[in-house]
Amino acid sequence: METQIKASLISLLAAIKAADGQKVADETARLDQFLEQGRAGLPPRLVHFLGNRSYAKALMLLEGETGGKGLKG
């Protein structure tokens, strides 16, 4: 599921940059579904970022760019 979340985050951030409102809405809804379905099995920090709609931070976490801690920190 984390791979799908990452792809959705990338798509969402690109849509925000392109000012594509429909795509932003679609990807936001998709991320909300991922969070609802996978909350129990996802890393707590990822759940926190997705729940607070801190999407850039969630993507950085998935890419391992959070001070070298990645998903394990």
Protein Blocks (a to p, Z undefined) as FASTA:
>chain_A
ZZmmmmmmmmmmmmmmnopaklmmmmmmmmmmmmmmmmmmpcfklmmmmmnopaklmmmm
mnopgghnmmmZZ
